Structures are given as structure tokens and as C-alpha cells.
Amino acid sequence: MSVACCIPILECVYCLACARWVWKKFLYTAGRESENWGLAAASEFEPVPRLCRYILSVYEEDIRNPIWAPPGGYGVNPDWIILKKTHIDTGGRVTPYMIYLDHYNAEIVVAIRGLTLAKESDFLVLFDNKLGQTKFDGGYVHNGLLKAAQWVFEGDSEILRELLERYPDYRLTFGGHSLGAGVVTMLTILAIKNLEKLGNIERKRVRCYAIAPARCISLNLAVRYADVINSIVLQDDFLPRTTVALEDVFKSIFCFPCLLCIMCLKDTCTVEEKMLQDPRRLYAPGRLYHIIVRKPFSLGKISPTVRTAVPVDGQFERIVFSRNMTSDHGILWILQESRRALDALLEKEHIMDIPAEQRMERQASIAKEHREEHRAALQRAVALDVPQAYSPSYGTFHEIEEGENSHRTGVSFESFDKRKSWDELAGRLFEMDGSARAVLRNS
């Protein structure tokens, strides 16, 4: 009798616990993870809307006669396009991209567009993730994105080297959206590791802007390359928060709510320390810029704010249940909101009225703050026992510190292994097992 009475009580407790968990999940809003981050400055956020337009221009077949140009156009001079490749040109190895010489902003830009739903080859790149199996530069990366980046670098590094030598004051900037964001992340790491193929340029001349990126590199790489790689996330975007294999996401697309619940349950029941110490867990790359355009449970928009940090723990680990979680991933929407955010930053700082000398001082101050924050993030990673937060393949820390003493971090950076040759890297990168070869033969 007493046993029978206990059963409903246990069921009620279980149901209440589940209801509480679901309620907390639906109350979890974007902005909580970045509420303690610092505010971004207009000068550091300025490239984002511009790179969104460049990426969008890759979708046009004829940039001189654009079909889908947003208000204000793309801001692309067709005569400055050095190279533009379509799906046919790439053979499906990577999404279409272009190399653009931006004389206005003294940049050599490599812009890579996102996934095309009608192209099977894009899905093959995405599904070739071998999550947690591909080791690279002392960490773990998305296998398909790494191979796509290697193909681009191998084919166009000579063109980039010639441009960098011809324009020694120009910066090399990589920009990509979604799938393209993952490719430019890998491309940036390849460029940093093989600077001799780009004419031995300085590390500080390389920048990457990964817009709405997938989680594609392990935490140690995400922190170590935060001085050159920047990720831009709009409010509730689901992709930078998706911790499961992307192949499983698309296989379960017809039961997406069920998949999200399983993901949230898994992440909730996983201890944070265990997640941080898992060397195979992938993250959004580099320094994060979080664009906030809505308040929780409000229908209208607010004046946008942009918060930025190099996070180690609490790095977009929770899916946000929102009607905007998929729309916030769209490149057009990101362009619109990033432009609004930049206008708000410019208005707040009255940057147009600041004398040139003070503006340069402010930019130098921001660069110094970023270096200090990067150093603090590296120290935090070591304190949390993140595997290989410092790696011999990282290179000299002096490249970031610009002459400052690296002994402040308490870690020595003076002895490093020699880099492996490019041929060796390319050979390892394209090693595939029998099943992978069969997939390629069938495709």
C-alpha cells in the first residue's frame, strides 16, 4: 500500500523537475552570456558591415549588373576584383569566393559566401566534419572546413603573396559567413602557420572576420588565435551555439525541436569543467562580438549594442529558444543590424568630431586593451586546465605582445618545434580512409 502511494509522488517530483528545467530553458535569453563583456568601439566594429556587403556580392553572377543588391549597394568596385570563383571553378571543394583589392581601406580581402541549399557539394564539405578526430596545430578542427581552406590557400597563396608585396601597407583580411566563416577561420590559421608563403608578412597584418560561424575549432585554438580571428554573432543565432555534429542537425531537420531539446538536456547535464577540459569539443573561433538588438520578451527593437570579449568559459554554450534563432543567422539580417549597430556606435562616440590625432590614440589604446585581454584569456585557459592552451606550434608570443616580455604570463615561449613542411601538411590533410574515398567516388 505504501509503495503504491509513493509511485505518484515520484512521478510528480519528476514532472515538476522536468517542467522547471524547460521553464528555465525558455527563460534563458541571448545577452546573458555577454552581459559582463565590454562594449565594442566603432573603430574595431567598422569592418563588419562592409565585409557583409563584400560577402553578399559573391552571390552575384555579374557584379556590374547586380540583381539582389541591398539598399546602398555592395560598395564593390568591379575593377578591383582580382579573382572570383564559382562552384564550377572550385569543383565543389569550397563555396564561391572572391579576392578583392580594397584601395579605400587598404585591404586585400578574401570573401567567402555561405552554404547553398541547392548544392550537394556544400553539404559534403559540411558533413565531412569527423568531429573530434581531426587534429591540427595542437588542437582539433572541423575536417571538411580545413580541407576546403587548404584547397583555397594552395591555389591562391601565390596571388596573395604578389598582392601583399605590391602593397606593403595593406592588410590581408579574410571574411566569410556561416560555412564560409568556418573556411576563413581555417584559412587564417593556415596563413599564420605559413607566413613564408605570403612573403613573410607580419602576423598583425592578417585579420579574419567570421560572421555567424559554426563551432569549428577547439578551445585552445579559439583562444590562441583571438588576436587575429573575430567572430560576429547576432543575438539568438543558433549555429555558433550548436554543439552537436552539424551532420546530425541536418539529418534531424524534420524533428528540429526534438534535437534542440536533446542538445539542451545534454549540455545542461554536462559539468562545465568537463566541457572545458574536453580537447575535442569545438567552439566559435577567436574574439567574439555579440550584437544585441532586442530585449527579452519584447516585440520591438532597441538601440543596438555590441559587446566583445575573448571568452574562455561560458562561450555560447546554451541554445536560446527564440523565434529569431534562425533568422538571426541570415547574412542580409546581419548586414542590416550590424549597420544599425555601427551607426549607434558612431553617434555615441561622436567619432566624426574627434581630431585625427586623438582618433589614432584611441585606436592604439583599443589595440593595447585587446592585447591585455588576450593575455588574460590565455592565462585563464591555463588556470582552467584547458588542454594545450599553450602549444609549441603557436609561434612566438612576442608577435602579439609587440616587444613586451612574455615571462609575465608565467609560461615560457622560447623553445618551439620546427614547422612541418607544406607538402607534409597537405599530404596529411588529404589522407582519407576507404569510406571517405567511396563517398567521393559516388559523388
N, C-alpha and C positions, 0 to 999 in steps of 0.2 A: 504494500500500500504506500509506504513512504517512498519507495523507489519510483513508483508511478507518478507520485506528486512532484518528484524532482525533475522529471523529464521536461514538463512545460516550462519550469523555471529556467533550466539550462537553455532551452530554445529561445526564451525571451531575452536572456542575457546575451546570447549570440546575435540575435536580431538587432538588439539595441547597439551592440558594439559595431556591427556592420553599418547600421544607419548613421552612427556617429562618424565613422570613417568616411562614408560617402558625403555626409554633410560638410565635413572639414575639407574634403577634396573640392567640392563645388564652391566653397568659400575662399579657396586659395586663388589669389588673383596675381596677375603679372604686375610687377613693380615691387613685390615683397622681396624678391631675391636681390634687387638692385637698390633698395631703399637706403642703404648705408653707403652707396657708392658716391664718388664725387661727381660734380656737374662738368660736362664737357664744355670746352671753349669753341667759339665759332671757327677759329683758325684751324683747329685739328679736325673738325667735322666737315669743313668746307668741301673736301673731295667727294663726299658720299653722293649727293645728288648728281654731280657731274658724271661720276662713274656709272651711276644707274642709267643715265642717258646714253652713255657710250655702249653699255651692255645691250640696251634696247635697240640701238642702231644695228647691231649684228643680225637682228631678226629681219631687217630689210634686204630684199634682193638687190634693189637699186637705191643706194642712199641719196642719189641726186633726185629721185622721184619717190620719196617715202610714202608709204601707204598708212602706217599706223603711228605717225609722229605725234607725240603728246603736245599740248599747248606750249609754245615757245620753241618747239623743235628739239632736235637732238644736240645741237651745238657742235656738230661734227663737220669739219671741212673735208669734202671728198678728196681733195688734192693731197691731204695729209695722211690718207690711209696707205700704209706701206704694204700691207698684205691682208687679205680677207679670205678665209677658207669656209667652205660649206660642208655639209655632211658627205657629199660626193668626194670632195678633196681630202677629207680626213679618213675616208673609208670606214666611218662608224667608230673609229678609235676614240674620238672625243667629240663633244658638241661643237658647232661652228664658233669661230673666234676671229678676231682681227688684231693686227698690230697697228697702232695709231700714233703719229707723231704730233703731240700737243704743244705747239710753239707758244701758245698763250700762257700755259702753266709750266713750261719747261719740263715736260714729262714724256717718256716713251711708254705708252700704255699697251698692255696686253689684256684685252677684254674678252671674256668667255661667257656665252649665254647659258641658260639653264636647260633642263630636260625638256624634250619634245615628246608629248604623249604618243604621237603617231609614229615615232621612230623606235623600232625594236633595238637598234644598236645602243641607244641611250640607256635603255633598261639593262642591257647586258653589262655596260660599264657599272651601273648602279648595283646590280646583283652580284657582281664579282667582288664581294666585299671580304670574304674569308675572315669574318670578324674575329679579331684576337689572334690571328695566325700569321699575319704579315709583319715581320719585324724590320724596322728601318731606323737608322740613326739613333740607336739606343732606346727606341720606343716602338709602338705599334701603330699601324696606319691602315686605312681602307685600301685594299689591294687594287681594285679596279681604278680608283681615282689616281693612285700612284702610277699605274701603267699608262693612263691617259696623259698625265703630266710629263712622264718620261718621253713619250712619243712627241709631244709638243717641243720639249726642251731639246731633244736630239735633232729635230728637224729645223728649228728656228733659232738656236743659240748663236749661230754664225751671224744671222741678220741682226740680232740684238747686240752682239759684240760690236759690229760695224757702226751701228747707230750710237752706241754708248761712247765709242772712240771719236765719232764725228761730233758729238755734242757732249763734251766732258762735264758740263754744268747741269745736264738734265738728269732727272731721277727716273729709275725703272719702276713702274707701277703696274702691279697685277690687280685686276678686278674681275669678279665673277659672281654669278647669282645661282643659288641652290646647288645643283650638280656642278655647275661651273665654279661655284665658290670653293667646293672641295678640290677641284682640279687646280685652281690658282694657289690654294694652300700648299698642295704638294709641289707645285711648280716653284713656289717661293723657297721652300726648303731645299729643293734640288739646286736652285740658283745660288743660294747661300753656301751650300756644300761644294759647289763647283764654280766659284768666282773666277778661277783662272780661265774658264771657257768664255767668260764675259769680259775678258781683258783685265782681270784682277781689280775690278772696281771695289770701292769700299762698301762694307755691309750697310752703312747708313744711307746709301743711295738706292737701296731696294725697299719698296713698300708693297703691302698687299692689303686689299680690302675685300673680305669675303662677306658677301651680302646674303643674309638668310642661309647660312651654311648648314650642312649636315654635320653630325658629330663624326669626325674623320681621323683624329689623331689622339694618342694617349695623353694623359695629363702632363707628364713630364715634358713632352714636346710642345704642348699648348702653352706652358709657362715659359719654356726656354726661348721660344720664338715670338714672344709677346712684344718684343721691341720692334719687330718688322711686320707682323701679321695683325690685322684688325678685323674683328667680326662685328657685323651690324645686325641687330635683331629688333624687329618691330613688335612691340607689345606682347601679343599672345602667340606669336608664330610657333607652330608645333614642331617643326623639323629640328631646330637646334636643341629641343628638349627630348627628342625621340631617342631612347637609349637601346632599343632593340634593333636587330638587323633590319636594314631597310627592305631587304627582300621579303621578310616576314610581314612587314607593314603592307606592301602591295599585294601579297598573297591573301591578306586578310581584309582587303579594302571593302568587301561587301559586308563585313562584320566589324567595321572600324570602331564603333563604340565598345564592343566586347574587347577588342585588342587594347584600347586605351585603358579600360578598367584593369585588365591583367597587368599592363605595364605599370600603372599607378600602384596596384597592390604589391607587385614585385619590388618597386623602388621604396615603398613605404616600409616594407618588412626587412629591407636590407640596411644594416647598420652603416652609417656614413663613413666611419673609419675603415670598414671593409671595402667600401666602394673606392675610397681614395687610394687604398693600398693594392687595388687590383690593377696590375700593369697592362691588362688587355682591354680595359674599359676605355671607350673612345669619348672624346669631348669636342665641343666647339673650339676652334683654334684662336689662340692669341688674346690680345686685349679686346674686351667686349664693350660695345656701345649699345645701350638699351634705350630705344625710343619709346617714350610713354606718351600716348595721345588720348587716353580715356581713363576716367576714374572708375573704380569698381561699382557695378550695378547702375551706372549712368548711361543714358541713351545718347547724349550729345558728346561732342568732342571738347577737349580742353586745350589750352595753350601747350604745345608740345614741350617736353623736357627731354634732355639726353643725358643719361648717367653712364659713367665709364669707370672701369677698373680692370685689373688683372686678377681675376678671382681664382682661388685655389680650391676652397671648399664652397659649397653652395652655388655651383656653376650651372644654373638652369637644369636642375635635376628633377623638376616636377612638371608634368603636363598641366597646362591651365585649361580647364573646361570653359570654353567661351565660344560664342557664335562667330567670333572673328579669328579663331585659331588657325583656320586655313586661308582666309582672305588676307591675313597679315603676312602671308608668305609671298604674295604676288609682287612682282617687280614694279608694276605700274603703281600699286598702292604704296609700296616702299618709297618710290620716287616722289610721290605726292606728299607723303608725310615727312620725309627727310627734308624736302624743300621747305615745308612749313616750319620744321624744327630749326633749320638754318636761319630762316627769316627771323624767328623768335630770338635766336641767339644773337644775331646781328643787332636787332633792335635793343636787346637788353644791354649789350656791351657798348652800343653806340660806336661800333668799330670804325665807321666811316669818318668819324670826327677825331680819331686818335692819330696823332702825328706818326710819320713813318718810323722814326727812331724808337718811339715808345712801343709801337706795334712789334718791331723786331725784338725789343727787350722782353715783351710779353711772350712771344713765341719761344725765345730762349729759356724763359722761366718755365713754360709748359713742358718743354723738352727735358729740362732738368727734373721736374716733378715726375715725369713718366719714367725716367731712368731710376729714380729713387723708389718708385712704386714697383718697378720691375724687379729691382734688387730685393725688396721686401717680400715680393711674391715667391721668388726663388728660395729665400730663407724660410718662408712659411711652408713651402713644399718639402724642404728638408726636415723641418720640425715635425711635419705630419707623416714622415716616413714614406713619402711618395717615391715609388721605385725609380731610380736613375734620374732624380730631379736634376742632378749634375751629371754630365756624361763626357767622357773623353772626346767624343766626336763633335762636341758643341763648338769647339774653337776657343779662341781667346776671349775672355770676358772683358778685356781691355777695349774691344771693339765697341762694346756698349758703354763702358764707363768713360771712354774718351780720355784715357790717361789717368783716371782715378785708380787708387790702389785696390786691387781685387782682394787683398787679405782681410778687408773689412767684413766680408761675408763669412769668414771663418773656414773657407774651403779653398784649397789650392787649385789653380788653373794653369800651372806652369808646365806640366808634363802631359802630353797628349799623344795618342796613337796617330800614325800617318793615315791620311785619307786613302780609301781604296780607289783604284782607278775607275774611270768612267766605264770602260769596257766591262770591267768586273761587275759594276753596279748594274749596267744594262743587262748583262747575262743573267744575273740573279733575279732581276725584276721580271724577266720573261720566261723564267723556269715555270713550267706548268705540269701538273700531274696529268694522268691519262684522261680523267674525266673532263678536265678543262679543255684539253685538245679536242675531245669528242664534241663538246659544245660548240667550239669554234668551227669544226668541220661541218657540223649540221647547220650552223647559221650561215 
